[in-house]
Amino acid sequence: MRRAYDAFARGDLETLRTFLAPDIEWRTTPEVPFMGNYSGLDEFLRGMDEWTSAFDEVTTEVEEMIDAGENVIVHHRMRGRGRDSGVAVDLVLFQVVAVRDGQLTRMHDYGTRDEALQAAAQLKP
């Protein structure tokens, strides 16, 4: 899982693609400007493109990975500067991630650790 996040941090979407299940599900949180649900690899990559193309530069750093039983909570920080607005963005996310056969199958975003921990206890991989 760390390698998938590292690939995203490098902007290497081709490598990231190898770590994603064809039926991946990504649900964003209201804290992000592209809120929505993305199902399947093509929609997931479209969502990633929507996010990254809005910024001159995007960086992400995994700050912590928390074993949550059948899920992993990834605490990471994304930073960027709006391409049109010039506004700096510093976004902390907690993602509940499920993995199957070495591929990410689900990513649900939450704004706080507590929300992510509660969700992880209820979500099955």
N, C-alpha and C positions, 0 to 999 in steps of 0.2 A: 504494500500500500504506500509506503514511503516513496518508492520509486515513481509511482503515479503522480504524487504531489510534486516531486522533484522535476518530473517532465513538464508539468504545467508551469512550474516556476520558471523554467528555462524557455517557455513558449514553444516547446516541442510537442505539438499536438499529434504528430504521427506516432511518436512513442507513447504518448498518453493513450491513444486509441487502442494500443495493444493490451492495456490494463483495464479496459472497459468492456463489460458484457454487452452483447448486442441489444439486450432488453433493459439496459440500465434505466433507472428512474431517478430523476433529480427534482426535488421540490425546494424552491428557494424561500426565503423569509422576507417579510415586509421591509426589512432594513436595507435590502439591495434594490438598485434602481430597475432591475429587469425581472421583477417578481413574476413567478409562474411555475408551472409544472412542465417538465420535459420528459418524454418517454421515448426510449430507443436511442441508439447511438447517434443517428443523424440530428435529432432534436437536441440532444445533449451538446453536441459540438456546435450547433447553431447558437444555443444559449451561451456557451463559452465565448463564441465569436462576438455576440452582442455585447457581452460584458467587456471584453478586452478591446474591441474596436472603439469604444467610447472614450478611451484614455490614450494619452501620448505614451505612457509607460505604466505597466502594471507589475507589481511585485507581490509575491506571496511567500509567507514563511510559516512553516508548521512550528507551532510553539509547544505542542504536547499531543500525544496520542494516549487515549485512555481506554483500557480494556473494559468493555461493558458487556461481558458475557458473550453473547452471540453477535454482538456489534462492536464497532470501534468508534469512539468519539474523537474526531480530529479537531483540535483547537488551532485555528490559524488566523493570521492577520494578512489582509490584502490592502495594498496601498497603491495609489495612482493619482494622476492629475487629469482632470477632464480635458479632452481634446478641444472642445469648443469653449467651455467656460473658464478653464484654467484653475478650477476649484480643486483643492487637494482632498482626497478621500482616504480615510484610514478606517477600515472595516474589520471588526473582529467577528469571526464566525465559529460556531460549533456545529460540526456536521456529524450526524449519525450515519455511519457507513457500514454497509453489509458487503461481504466478499464471498464469492463462490468460485471454486476452482481457479483461484488466483486472479479473478477479475472482479472489479467493483460492480455490484448489481444495484445498489441503492445509495443515494446521498440525500439526506434531508437536512436542511439548514435550520439552525436555531440561533437566536441572538444571545442566549445565556447558557452557561454550563448547566444550571439547574433544569432548564427546559430540555436540554439535550439528554441529560441523565434520566429524566422522567420518560421521555420518548423512547430511549434505548431499552428501558425496562419493559416496554409494551410492544415494541416492534420485533417481529421475527424475521430472520434473514431470508 
